[in-house]
Amino acid sequence: APHSVRLIKIIDTSVAAAAPSVTVEAPTTAQTGDAIKLQAVAVKDGVPALSYHWDFGDGTTASGPEVSHAFTRAADYNVKLTVDGVDGLPAEKGFTIAVQGAVKTAFHLNENRRYVEPGTR
């Protein structure tokens, strides 16, 4: 038999809406072509975070609290993280990653091998 659900949302207006408090763990420098790890950590006692949106400053984006990215050109990139919280107010963090080096583009047959899962040989 069908069931119905009644949802009641209780809002305490004496508590002001706030954005999530987030810290970012990311390197300040990187090499072109190398994948770097970026992580956002929300404060446990703060406003809960619902979603994480990364803009790497090179025309690409990603979602999630932990992402990896490889830059393909040397430059200083302004990375922006936007975190949406339950109160509807986003938190924004911005930082710069200095990328150095050049991506290897020459093809060398002796350096190209079929991928083998570690431990399967």
C-alpha contacts under 8 A as a table, 3 or more apart, distances in Angstrom:
res1	aa1	res2	aa2	distance
12	D	15	V	5.95
13	T	16	A	6.73
17	A	87	D	5.48
17	A	88	G	7.83
17	A	89	L	7.31
18	A	47	V	6.84
18	A	87	D	6.18
18	A	89	L	6.15
19	A	47	V	6.47
19	A	84	D	7.48
19	A	85	G	5.95
19	A	87	D	6.84
19	A	88	G	7.48
19	A	89	L	4.81
19	A	90	P	5.38
19	A	91	A	5.28
20	P	42	A	6.77
20	P	43	V	7.53
20	P	46	G	6.24
20	P	47	V	4.65
20	P	48	P	6.05
20	P	49	A	5.81
20	P	83	V	7.11
20	P	84	D	7.33
20	P	85	G	5.59
20	P	89	L	7.84
20	P	90	P	7.12
20	P	91	A	5.89
21	S	42	A	5.72
21	S	43	V	5.56
21	S	46	G	6.23
21	S	47	V	6.91
21	S	91	A	7.09
22	V	40	A	6.40
22	V	41	V	5.47
22	V	42	A	4.33
22	V	43	V	5.99
22	V	83	V	7.95
22	V	91	A	7.54
23	T	40	A	5.76
23	T	41	V	5.31
23	T	42	A	6.50
23	T	43	V	7.74
24	V	38	L	7.32
24	V	39	Q	5.79
24	V	40	A	4.60
24	V	41	V	6.41
24	V	93	K	7.78
25	E	38	L	5.85
25	E	39	Q	5.11
25	E	40	A	6.33
25	E	41	V	7.94
26	A	36	I	7.91
26	A	37	K	6.57
26	A	38	L	4.78
26	A	39	Q	6.59
27	P	30	A	7.03
27	P	36	I	7.52
27	P	37	K	7.88
27	P	38	L	7.68
27	P	97	I	6.89
28	T	96	T	6.62
28	T	97	I	4.70
28	T	98	A	6.22
29	T	97	I	5.26
29	T	98	A	4.64
29	T	99	V	5.73
29	T	100	Q	7.71
30	A	34	D	7.15
30	A	36	I	7.22
30	A	97	I	7.02
30	A	98	A	6.31
30	A	99	V	4.78
30	A	100	Q	6.40
31	Q	34	D	5.65
31	Q	71	F	7.74
31	Q	74	A	7.77
31	Q	99	V	5.41
31	Q	100	Q	5.01
31	Q	101	G	5.69
31	Q	102	A	7.81
32	T	70	A	6.78
32	T	71	F	5.31
32	T	72	T	5.19
32	T	73	R	5.91
32	T	74	A	6.23
32	T	99	V	6.12
32	T	100	Q	5.98
32	T	101	G	5.50
32	T	102	A	5.67
32	T	103	V	5.65
33	G	70	A	5.26
33	G	71	F	5.74
33	G	72	T	5.45
33	G	102	A	7.75
33	G	103	V	5.63
34	D	70	A	5.32
34	D	71	F	7.26
35	A	68	S	6.00
35	A	69	H	5.11
35	A	70	A	4.28
35	A	71	F	7.65
36	I	68	S	5.29
36	I	69	H	5.44
36	I	70	A	6.22
37	K	66	E	7.26
37	K	67	V	5.93
37	K	68	S	4.41
37	K	69	H	6.77
38	L	66	E	5.80
38	L	67	V	5.38
38	L	68	S	5.93
38	L	69	H	7.93
39	Q	65	P	5.74
39	Q	66	E	4.36
39	Q	67	V	6.46
40	A	52	Y	7.97
40	A	65	P	5.11
40	A	66	E	6.37
41	V	65	P	7.08
42	A	46	G	7.55
42	A	48	P	7.25
42	A	49	A	6.60
43	V	46	G	5.33
43	V	47	V	7.73
44	K	47	V	7.99
44	K	48	P	7.58
47	V	85	G	6.50
47	V	86	V	6.89
47	V	87	D	7.58
48	P	85	G	5.74
48	P	86	V	6.16
49	A	52	Y	7.75
49	A	83	V	6.44
49	A	84	D	5.85
49	A	85	G	4.39
49	A	86	V	6.62
50	L	83	V	7.28
50	L	84	D	5.54
50	L	85	G	5.21
50	L	86	V	6.51
51	S	63	S	7.53
51	S	64	G	6.66
51	S	65	P	7.67
51	S	83	V	5.70
51	S	84	D	5.29
51	S	85	G	7.26
52	Y	63	S	5.47
52	Y	64	G	4.96
52	Y	65	P	5.67
52	Y	81	L	7.00
52	Y	82	T	5.95
52	Y	83	V	4.64
52	Y	84	D	6.64
53	H	61	T	7.29
53	H	62	A	6.05
53	H	63	S	4.61
53	H	64	G	6.57
53	H	81	L	5.71
53	H	82	T	5.18
53	H	83	V	6.38
54	W	61	T	5.38
54	W	62	A	5.13
54	W	63	S	5.98
54	W	64	G	7.97
54	W	79	V	7.30
54	W	80	K	5.87
54	W	81	L	4.66
54	W	82	T	6.57
55	D	58	D	7.91
55	D	59	G	7.53
55	D	60	T	6.30
55	D	61	T	4.56
55	D	62	A	6.83
55	D	79	V	5.72
55	D	80	K	5.13
55	D	81	L	6.43
56	F	59	G	6.88
56	F	60	T	5.88
56	F	61	T	5.96
56	F	77	Y	6.98
56	F	78	N	6.80
56	F	79	V	4.55
56	F	80	K	6.54
57	G	60	T	6.98
57	G	77	Y	5.44
57	G	78	N	5.30
57	G	79	V	5.36
57	G	80	K	7.47
58	D	71	F	7.67
58	D	77	Y	6.97
62	A	67	V	7.10
63	S	67	V	7.37
64	G	67	V	6.45
71	F	74	A	7.63
71	F	99	V	7.25
72	T	102	A	7.57
72	T	103	V	6.27
73	R	99	V	7.28
73	R	100	Q	7.69
73	R	101	G	7.67
73	R	102	A	6.52
73	R	103	V	7.19
74	A	98	A	7.66
74	A	99	V	4.81
74	A	100	Q	4.65
74	A	101	G	5.86
74	A	102	A	6.60
75	A	98	A	6.07
75	A	99	V	5.24
75	A	100	Q	6.72
76	D	96	T	6.46
76	D	97	I	5.72
76	D	98	A	4.35
76	D	99	V	5.98
77	Y	96	T	5.45
77	Y	97	I	5.28
77	Y	98	A	6.36
77	Y	99	V	7.47
78	N	94	G	6.85
78	N	95	F	5.77
78	N	96	T	4.54
78	N	97	I	6.65
79	V	94	G	5.69
79	V	95	F	5.45
79	V	96	T	5.88
79	V	97	I	7.21
80	K	92	E	7.05
80	K	93	K	5.80
80	K	94	G	4.47
80	K	95	F	6.67
81	L	92	E	5.61
81	L	93	K	5.14
81	L	94	G	6.31
82	T	90	P	6.39
82	T	91	A	5.69
82	T	92	E	4.56
82	T	93	K	6.62
83	V	90	P	5.38
83	V	91	A	5.06
83	V	92	E	6.39
84	D	88	G	6.68
84	D	89	L	6.45
84	D	90	P	4.47
84	D	91	A	6.53
85	G	88	G	5.63
85	G	89	L	6.05
85	G	90	P	6.05
85	G	91	A	7.74
86	V	89	L	7.63
108	H	111	E	5.53
108	H	112	N	6.80
109	L	112	N	5.43
110	N	113	R	7.66
116	V	120	T	7.06
116	V	121	R	7.61
117	E	120	T	5.72
117	E	121	R	8.00
118	P	121	R	7.47
